[in-house]
């Protein structure tokens, strides 16, 4: 994408390489390509680069048709060092929503912010922590956008700090007869929203208390996980839940996209 360094023209003093220098140069070239390849693969797994995944956007967009729900949303998620004070966390899936469009899935302002990317399909699941006191909904919004559209969406979220705005919190998914039965809009406490740039997907989470209590000071996960935070979401570890579950679902999705759709239901 960026122009390379100019190549200096060879002058009259140019020497012919000996066999040792030629072999060394060849080894360096091979090692250089290997390091570049490894760096690209690492960037895809961590999401730090714009490198395209193995599957193209169209294939990634159709993944929700092909992948079993237990693969996208595992029954159990383990977070080694993912809790407050780097404590281990474990989350259990308690509900899976039917796949749906995005109608009424988001508050109006968040729906407006996401609208440039469109909505192909929305998948959601809700988890509870080991104590049963906290619940977290995680969503995978498969968009209609191409790579350029997803980059524009990510840039807007980053430049305008949209992920930090409490009026752009995602909505939870509650299911009767589960620990999340009382997890409504008023119970939202912490959240994370991540538009990806290497797949047409927005990953988001929103967490709250399972007992139905409301939270007067909801806090984005990126702030609630910081040391010495005294808000209710931070003290209860709900920011860690929102971030930890988002991390693990996103990693799983990246592995799926990298492998393509060659999986059986």
C-alpha positions as CSV (number, residue, x, y, z in Angstrom):
1,X,0.0,0.0,0.0
2,X,2.9,2.3,0.7
3,X,5.6,3.0,-1.9
4,X,8.9,1.3,-1.3
5,X,12.3,2.8,-0.8
6,X,14.0,4.0,-4.1
7,X,16.5,1.6,-5.5
8,X,19.9,3.2,-6.1
9,X,21.4,2.6,-9.5
10,X,24.6,0.5,-9.6
11,X,27.7,2.5,-10.3
12,X,30.9,1.5,-12.2
13,X,32.4,0.1,-9.0
14,X,29.8,-2.6,-8.8
15,X,31.3,-6.0,-7.7
16,X,30.2,-9.5,-8.6
17,X,29.1,-11.4,-5.5
18,X,31.0,-14.4,-4.4
19,X,29.3,-17.8,-3.7
20,X,29.4,-17.2,0.1
21,X,27.7,-13.8,-0.1
22,X,25.1,-15.1,-2.6
23,X,24.2,-18.1,-0.3
24,X,23.9,-15.8,2.7
25,X,21.7,-13.4,0.8
26,X,19.4,-16.3,-0.3
27,X,19.1,-17.5,3.3
28,X,18.2,-14.0,4.5
29,X,15.6,-13.7,1.7
30,X,14.0,-17.0,2.8
31,X,14.0,-16.1,6.4
32,X,12.6,-12.7,5.6
33,X,9.6,-14.2,3.7
34,X,9.0,-16.6,6.6
35,X,9.0,-13.8,9.1
36,X,6.6,-11.7,7.0
37,X,4.3,-14.7,6.6
38,X,4.3,-15.3,10.4
39,X,3.6,-11.7,11.1
40,X,0.6,-11.6,8.8
41,X,-0.8,-14.7,10.4
42,X,-0.4,-13.3,13.8
43,X,-2.0,-10.0,12.8
44,X,-5.1,-11.9,11.6
45,X,-5.5,-13.7,14.9
46,X,-5.1,-10.6,16.9
47,X,-7.0,-8.3,14.7
48,X,-4.2,-5.7,14.5
49,X,-3.9,-5.6,10.7
50,X,-6.0,-5.0,7.7
51,X,-4.9,-8.3,6.1
52,X,-7.8,-10.1,4.5
53,X,-8.8,-13.5,6.0
54,X,-8.4,-16.7,4.1
55,X,-12.1,-16.6,3.2
56,X,-13.3,-13.6,1.4
57,X,-16.1,-11.3,2.6
58,X,-18.9,-13.0,0.8
59,X,-17.9,-16.4,2.2
60,X,-17.5,-14.9,5.7
61,X,-20.9,-13.3,5.5
62,X,-22.6,-16.7,4.9
63,X,-20.9,-18.5,7.8
64,X,-23.9,-18.2,10.0
65,X,-25.6,-20.7,7.6
66,X,-22.9,-23.3,7.9
67,X,-21.5,-23.3,11.5
68,X,-23.2,-25.1,14.4
69,X,-24.4,-22.9,17.2
70,X,-22.1,-24.7,19.7
71,X,-19.1,-23.7,17.5
72,X,-20.1,-20.0,17.3
73,X,-21.3,-19.9,20.9
74,X,-19.7,-22.7,22.9
75,X,-21.7,-24.0,25.9
76,X,-18.8,-23.1,28.2
77,X,-16.2,-20.4,27.9
78,X,-13.1,-20.3,30.1
79,X,-11.2,-17.1,30.8
80,X,-7.8,-17.7,32.4
81,X,-6.9,-14.5,34.2
82,X,-9.9,-12.7,32.6
83,X,-11.5,-11.6,35.9
84,X,-10.7,-8.8,38.3
85,X,-7.2,-9.1,39.7
86,X,-6.5,-11.6,36.9
87,X,-8.7,-14.2,38.5
88,X,-9.9,-17.0,36.3
89,X,-13.5,-16.8,34.9
90,X,-15.9,-19.4,33.6
91,X,-19.1,-18.6,31.8
92,X,-21.9,-21.0,30.9
93,X,-24.4,-20.4,28.0
94,X,-28.0,-20.2,29.2
95,X,-29.8,-19.1,26.1
96,X,-29.5,-18.8,22.4
97,X,-31.7,-16.5,20.4
98,X,-33.2,-17.6,17.0
99,X,-31.2,-16.0,14.2
100,X,-33.0,-12.8,13.1
101,X,-32.8,-9.6,11.3
102,X,-31.9,-6.4,13.2
103,X,-35.3,-5.0,13.5
104,X,-35.8,-3.7,17.1
105,X,-32.5,-5.4,18.1
106,X,-30.8,-2.1,19.0
107,X,-31.7,1.2,20.6
108,X,-32.4,3.8,17.9
109,X,-29.1,5.6,18.2
110,X,-27.0,2.5,18.0
111,X,-29.1,1.2,15.1
112,X,-28.4,4.5,13.3
113,X,-24.7,4.2,14.0
114,X,-24.6,0.7,12.6
115,X,-26.9,1.3,9.7
116,X,-24.3,2.2,7.1
117,X,-23.0,-1.4,7.3
118,X,-26.5,-3.0,6.9
119,X,-27.7,-6.2,8.5
120,X,-27.4,-9.6,6.9
121,X,-28.2,-11.5,10.1
122,X,-28.0,-11.2,13.8
123,X,-27.0,-14.1,16.1
124,X,-27.1,-13.8,19.9
125,X,-26.5,-15.9,23.0
126,X,-26.5,-15.1,26.7
127,X,-24.0,-16.5,29.3
128,X,-23.9,-16.4,33.1
129,X,-20.9,-16.4,35.4
130,X,-20.1,-19.2,37.8
131,X,-21.9,-17.5,40.7
132,X,-25.0,-16.9,38.7
133,X,-25.0,-13.3,39.7
134,X,-23.9,-11.8,36.4
135,X,-25.3,-12.3,32.9
136,X,-23.8,-11.3,29.5
137,X,-25.4,-11.3,26.0
138,X,-23.0,-11.6,23.1
139,X,-24.0,-10.7,19.6
140,X,-22.6,-11.4,16.1
141,X,-24.0,-8.9,13.6
142,X,-23.2,-10.2,10.1
143,X,-23.3,-7.0,7.9
144,X,-23.9,-6.3,4.3
145,X,-20.9,-4.2,4.0
146,X,-17.7,-4.8,2.0
147,X,-14.2,-4.3,3.3
148,X,-14.3,-0.5,2.6
149,X,-17.6,-0.2,4.4
150,X,-16.3,-2.1,7.5
151,X,-13.2,0.0,7.6
152,X,-15.3,3.2,7.5
153,X,-17.5,1.9,10.3
154,X,-14.5,1.0,12.5
155,X,-12.9,4.3,11.8
156,X,-16.0,6.2,12.9
157,X,-16.3,4.1,16.1
158,X,-12.7,4.8,16.9
159,X,-12.5,8.5,15.9
160,X,-15.8,9.4,17.7
161,X,-15.3,7.1,20.7
162,X,-18.8,5.6,20.0
163,X,-18.0,2.5,22.0
164,X,-17.8,4.6,25.1
165,X,-21.2,6.2,24.8
166,X,-23.8,4.9,27.2
167,X,-26.6,5.9,24.8
168,X,-25.1,3.4,22.3
169,X,-25.3,0.3,24.6
170,X,-26.5,-2.9,22.9
171,X,-29.7,-4.6,24.1
172,X,-29.5,-7.8,26.0
173,X,-31.2,-11.1,25.1
174,X,-33.3,-12.5,28.0
175,X,-35.0,-15.9,28.0
176,X,-37.7,-17.1,30.3
177,X,-36.7,-19.8,32.8
178,X,-33.0,-19.0,32.7
179,X,-30.7,-16.9,34.9
180,X,-31.1,-14.2,32.3
181,X,-34.9,-14.0,32.6
182,X,-34.7,-10.5,34.3
183,X,-31.9,-9.1,32.1
184,X,-33.7,-6.2,30.5
185,X,-32.6,-2.8,29.1
186,X,-32.7,-1.2,32.6
187,X,-30.3,-3.8,33.9
188,X,-27.5,-3.0,31.4
189,X,-24.2,-2.3,33.2
190,X,-21.2,-2.7,30.9
191,X,-20.7,-3.3,27.2
192,X,-18.2,-3.6,24.3
193,X,-18.7,-3.1,20.6
194,X,-16.2,-4.1,18.0
195,X,-16.6,-3.6,14.3
196,X,-14.1,-5.9,12.6
197,X,-12.3,-4.9,9.4
198,X,-11.2,-8.3,8.2
199,X,-14.7,-9.8,8.2
200,X,-18.2,-8.3,7.7
201,X,-19.1,-8.7,11.4
202,X,-19.7,-6.5,14.4
203,X,-19.0,-8.3,17.7
204,X,-20.7,-6.9,20.8
205,X,-21.5,-7.8,24.4
206,X,-23.6,-6.3,27.2
207,X,-23.6,-7.4,30.8
208,X,-25.7,-6.9,33.9
209,X,-26.9,-8.3,37.2
210,X,-29.0,-11.5,37.1
211,X,-31.2,-10.4,40.0
212,X,-32.9,-7.6,38.0
213,X,-31.3,-4.7,39.8
214,X,-30.9,-1.5,37.7
215,X,-27.5,0.2,37.3
216,X,-27.4,4.0,37.6
217,X,-23.9,4.4,36.2
218,X,-23.3,1.9,33.4
219,X,-19.6,1.9,32.3
220,X,-18.0,0.6,29.0
221,X,-15.9,-2.5,29.5
222,X,-12.7,-0.8,28.4
223,X,-13.0,1.5,31.4
224,X,-14.6,-0.9,33.9
225,X,-11.6,-3.3,33.7
226,X,-9.1,-0.6,34.7
227,X,-7.5,-0.8,38.1
228,X,-9.1,1.0,41.1
229,X,-12.4,1.6,39.4
230,X,-15.2,1.9,42.0
231,X,-18.4,1.8,39.9
232,X,-20.8,-1.0,40.4
233,X,-20.0,-2.7,37.0
234,X,-16.3,-2.6,37.8
235,X,-16.7,-3.9,41.4
236,X,-18.9,-6.7,40.3
237,X,-16.6,-7.7,37.4
238,X,-19.2,-7.1,34.8
239,X,-16.7,-5.1,32.7
240,X,-14.4,-8.1,32.7
241,X,-17.3,-10.4,31.7
242,X,-18.2,-8.1,28.8
243,X,-14.7,-7.9,27.6
244,X,-13.7,-11.5,28.3
245,X,-16.7,-13.0,26.5
246,X,-16.3,-10.7,23.5
247,X,-12.6,-11.7,23.3
248,X,-13.3,-15.4,23.2
249,X,-16.3,-15.3,20.8
250,X,-14.2,-13.0,18.5
251,X,-11.2,-15.4,18.6
252,X,-13.5,-18.3,17.8
253,X,-15.0,-16.5,14.9
254,X,-11.6,-15.6,13.5
255,X,-10.6,-19.2,13.6
256,X,-13.7,-20.2,11.7
257,X,-13.2,-17.6,9.0
258,X,-9.6,-18.5,8.6
259,X,-10.6,-22.2,8.1
260,X,-13.4,-21.3,5.7
261,X,-16.8,-23.0,5.7
262,X,-15.7,-26.6,5.2
263,X,-17.5,-27.8,8.3
264,X,-20.4,-30.0,8.7
265,X,-23.5,-29.1,10.7
